[in-house]
Amino acid sequence: MKAFDVYKLWPIEPVKAEGCSVWDKDGVKYLDMYGGHAVISVGHAHPVYNKVVKDQLDKISFYSNSVINSLQTELALKLGKVSGYENYSLFLSNSGAEANENALKLASFHTGKSKILAFKGAFHGRSSGAVAVTDIPKIVSPFNSYHKVEFVPVNDIEAVKSCLNSGEYAAVIIEGIQGVAGIYEPEAGFLRELSELTKSCGVVLILDEVQSGYGRTGKFFAHQHAGIKPDIITTAKGMGNGFPIGGTLISPLFVPVQGMLGTTFGGNHLACAAATAVLDIIDSGNLIAKAAEAGDYLMDKLAKIQERYGKEVILDIRGRGLMIGIDMSDKYIPVRDSLLFTEKIFTGGAKSNIIRLLPPLNITLEECDVFLESFVRCVEKIKNEQK
Ligand SMILES: Cc1ncc(COP(=O)(O)O)c(C=O)c1O
């Protein structure tokens, strides 16, 4: 048997990692400005994280959700405290798509309705409902396309109003910051109006914080910059620092009914231990403030680089904290490959010309400088080739 060939692979095989660095099988060291797609929150092979996971493995790694698991209670208490959502409940699953799927189901159970409002450019995962509310037609199969979903532009409150006025909608789902689309943050005013509007229409507001959550933007959740409190929040990626876990945070308005949601693997002992260790490290290491500081540092220096080279090189720089998008002009699209193959730096992509920075939250300013110097070298190299 061989792997089903659905991924475009870089010809690199990481075999070791520590902090913000990754080594390939030939011993070559890479700087990780990608965090394995925003997953590595507290750094690779963090000693506290590794010890907690190893210790848990020696005790018990899994039992089913039909018995008491106090690690789930401990995780929920810590997550409530660190995120500021102490009166919400937590449903645990294994991925971002599942966290969203459960959020959509809950909204539908709660309202008795089935239509969902989503946004242009949205990405919410690949399971049935999650992919139906994702605005990438090529990944929506005919089987998924029968969900009742409408897409409107982000920041267009009038378009939202005209949909919600129909009274047909169970929920509105929106990313804290659109990640896969290329780092687009909804305006704070729009989020506040959206929150008011959904409340007044009796529609559930779901904030997908799968990529933008867990301190990455300088607050625990990106929507907290706008001061809103959604009905449901979803999380995954940074939650387990690589151990698969997803969470659906549910407001006290929702009444649980036994059997309404369920999972075999979600909330298992190992996943809970990993996720609790992540929260402890974020809290004790002050990593949310550090992410804000490193993010501001990168944005400031990138803005200076943009000033120096102009729009001929960098079209736009966006983002918050350690969730940054750099739009390269067409001629400078090769900068991303050059960063990887020449400078040995992993970054994320989006569309053909966007470089996404999603490094671990504990990246140092020295590591940011390494990236910035390499970035300038790549730009210079292409500039010289074009002379
Ligand atoms: C905002 C957002 N939601 C959901 C998902 C899906 O998460 P998963 O791949 O863990 O199912 C992603 C993945 O990139 C994401 O960025």
The ligand as a Gaussian input file, in Angstrom:
#p B3LYP/6-31G(d) Opt

LIG

0 1
 C       -9.801000      28.540000      10.569000
 C       -9.718000      27.054000      10.420000
 N      -10.772000      26.303000      10.763000
 C      -10.737000      24.962000      10.660000
 C       -9.632000      24.310000      10.184000
 C       -9.630000      22.813000      10.060000
 O       -8.838000      22.249000      11.029000
 P       -8.389000      20.702000      10.901000
 O       -7.472000      20.625000       9.734000
 O       -7.728000      20.427000      12.218000
 O       -9.625000      19.911000      10.719000
 C       -8.513000      25.055000       9.806000
 C       -7.308000      24.402000       9.251000
 O       -6.456000      24.978000       8.637000
 C       -8.556000      26.466000       9.924000
 O       -7.525000      27.227000       9.553000

